[in-house]
Amino acid sequence: MDAADVSPARTVVVTGGALGIGGAITRRFARDGDRVILVDIDEAAARTAHEEIRTAGGDCTVVVGDITRDETVDALRAAVEAGHGRVDVLVNNVGDFRPAKSFFAKSSASQWDRLHELNLRHVFTVTHALLPWMLARGNGVIVNVSTVEAFRGIPGHAVYSAYNAGVSAFTKSLAVELGPSGIRVNAIAPDLADTKQTPAALMLAGRDPALLRSWLPAGRFGIPEDFSGVVAFLASPDAAFITGHTIPVDGGTLAASGWYGKAGGRGWTNLPDQA
């Protein structure tokens, strides 16, 4: 990575960059002095993010549209060309588990197709569209957003899990392919993120928040800044020798792999004794 990659003039593209984890990622890069292009389907949220960043002195360009649609990818490519003519960091953040029935036997092929668009295909199309700028300069960073569910079973979301496993596999193989071109590719795998899309109250579903101490080693839900900090690290010179990996950002849930704190507060069990 040459000096151009560590200058404040980097151009960073974030898909789904208005709210939640994506919103925190966008704001983090802008706060660090990077020029940010955020893409989001929610125009109001995108405009709000734009105003917040500009008010704070940051540089932000907005592309409104569904990133799973080719016309939005074309608009993103045009925004890059018109604005800066370079891409230094690409964060493929968009993903969703909700479009399919929770029971696979009752799901449909059209639902699988939509999950494919939301979780895997757009990672291909956006990367393919923006990669030429990185190749031309001989450096760049790609950070994909996968999920811990790519590495463990998740009943009710088998298709979502499979496509995100594809994101992590794509990350690994593309890192090997692009390493000689000076481009690094990594991913993060979030879990239990307290955001507007997945609020803590929805995840708790009326249960006592104190139970979090027994459910996951970190004892709390993640906040968007927990994830944006790791993405910023992966895009920084401090991570110059890291490529091809998916980093769990999950409060220890994947490491625990089904172990829970006992109700009495001492020791662990793989048969949770708290509802």
N, C-alpha and C positions, 0 to 999 in steps of 0.2 A: 504494500500500500504506500503510495507516494504522498508528498506533502499536501497535494490537492484534496486528499480524502479527509484530512484532519482540519481543514480550514473552515471558518464560519460560513463559507459560501457553498457548502454542500446543498444539493437538491434532494429532498426526501419525499417520496410518494407513499401515502398511507391510504389503503382502501378501507372503507368503513371507518373513516377517520373523524367522525363527529362526536360520537357518544361512547360511553363505556371504556373498554380497554383501548379501542382505536382512538377515542377522543383524548385519552391520557397520553398515548404515544405521540399523537400530533402535537399536543401542547408541549410535551417534553422536548421534542426536537426543535420546535420554534423557540422555546425558552433558551435552548442551548445555542441559538444563533443560526440554525439551519433554515433554508428556504423550503417551505412545506407546500406540497400539493395534496390536498385531501379530496378523496372521492367518497360520496355518500348518497344514498337513495333518499334520505330525509333532508329536504332542502332547508327547512326551518332550523334544524339542528346544525346543519353545515354552515348556514349564515351566522348563527350564534357563535359557533367556534371561530369562524373567520373574524368576527368583530372582536371577540375576546383576545385573540392572538394579535390582531392589529393594534388594539388599544394598549396592549402590553409591550408594543414595539417590535413585534415579530413580523415575519414575511409569510403570507399565506395566500394560496390560490385555491379556489373551490371548483370542483367539477361535480355537478349534480347528476345522478343517474344510477341505474342498477348495474353494478360492475359485472354481473353475469351476462349482460347483453353486449353484443359486439359493437353497437353504436356508442356505448359508454366507453369502451376501451379505445375506440377511435377518437373520441373527444378527449380522453386522457392523453393519448399520444399527441394530439394537436396542441393541448395545453403545454406539454413539455417542450414541444418544438417552438411554440410562440413565446414562451416565457424564458426558458433558460437553455434549451438545447442540450441538456445533460440530465442524467439520473445517477446519483451516487448511492442512494439507499432506497430499496423498495421493501415495503412492509405489506405483505399479503395478509390482511387481518380478517376479512369477511368470512363468516361461517355461521351456520344455524342448524339446530337439531329438530326444529319444530314442524317442518312440513309433512311428516309422515305419521301414520298411525303408530301407536306405541307397541302394538302387537304385530310382528312381521307378517304373520299369516293373513292379516287383514289389510295389509298395505298394498299399494298399487304400483305399477311400473311408472306411472306419471309422477308419483311421489318420489320414487327412487331417482328419476331424472332430475327433479328439482333439487333434491339433496346433493346430487352430483354437481349441478351448476353452482350451488351455494358453497360447497365445501372443497371441491377439487378442480373442476374444469376452469374456473376463473383464475385459479393459481397458475394454471398452464398459460391461459390466454394473455393475462397481464404480464407475466414474466416474459413470454415470447415477444410481446409488443415492445417492452422497454429494455430488454437485454442488449439490443444492438448498440445503444448508447454506452453501456458499460464495457462491452467488447471493444468499441472504438477507442476508449480511453485506457483500457487495460487494467481497470480496477472497478470495484463496486462491492456492495453488500446487499444480500437478499435475506430477509427474515420472514419466515412463514409462521402463521399461527395455527397450530394443530390443537390437540387436547389430550389430557391424560387418558381419556376414553379410547384413544388409539392403542393403548398399551395394556388395557384390562377389559374384561367383559362388562358390558352395560346393557342389561335387559331392557327391552323396549326401544333401543336405538341402535340396532345392529348395523343398519345401512350407514348411518351417521358415523359410527365408529370405524367402519371399513374405509370410508372415503378419507377420514382423517389419518388413518394408518397410511393411506396413499400419499397424503401430504408429507408425512415424515419420511416415507420411502423416497419420494421425489426429491426431498431436501437432501437426503444422503447421496443419492446418485448424481444429482446435479452439482453438488459440491465437488465430487471427484472429477466430473466432466469439466467444470469451469475453473478448477484450481490453477491449472497452468495459464489461464487467462487473467489471473490476479483477482478473481471474484470469489468471495466467500458466501456460503449459503448455510444458514442455520434456521432453527425453528424454536418456538416455545410451546409448551403444553400446559395451558392453564387449567385450574380447577377451582371451584367455589369462589368465583369472583362476584362480589357485591356491586352490581351495576344497575342502571335503570332498566336494562333488558332482563337481568336476573337478580332482582333485589333480595336482600337477606331475608326479608319477611316472607317472600314466596318460598325460598328454600327451607326456612324453618317451619313453615306451615303450622304456626301456632305453638310450636314446641319451645321449651325453655332455652334461651340462648346460652345458658350456662353449660348445656350439654355439649357445646362445641369443644370444651376442654377434653372431653373423652372421645370425640369423634375424629379429631385430627391433631397431629402433634403440635402444630403451631397454635392451636387453641382459638382461632378466629378465622373469619372469612377474609379473603384477599380484597384489597382495594385496587382500583385501576392503576394507581401509581406503583404498586408492587410489580406489575407486569411491564409497564412502560420503562421502568428502570432497567430491567433485564434486557429489553429490546435495545435501549440506548447503549448498554454495555456491549452487546453483540455487534452493534454497528460502529463501535469505537476502536481506536488503535489498541486498547487494552485487550481486545479479543482477536488480535491479528493472527494468532496461531490456532484459532478455533474455527473449524468448518465441518459441516456434515452431521451436526448433532441436533437433537431435539432436547431442550432443557425443560424439565418439569418445573413449573412455577405454581405450586399446589399446596403449600403449607405442610408438606410431608405425607399427603394422602397416598401417593403412589408407593412411596417407600414403606408405609405402614401395611399396605396390601391386605386390609381386612382386620387388622389388629386395632382394638379399642381400649381406651382407659377404663379401668374398673370403676364401678359406682362409688366405691369407698375412697377413691383418689390415689390408691397405691397399686401398682402393677398393671398388667395388661391381659386382655382376653380376646380370643377370636370369635367369641359368642357374646355380642354386646348385651349388657345387663341393664341398659337404660333405653327406654322407648324414644 
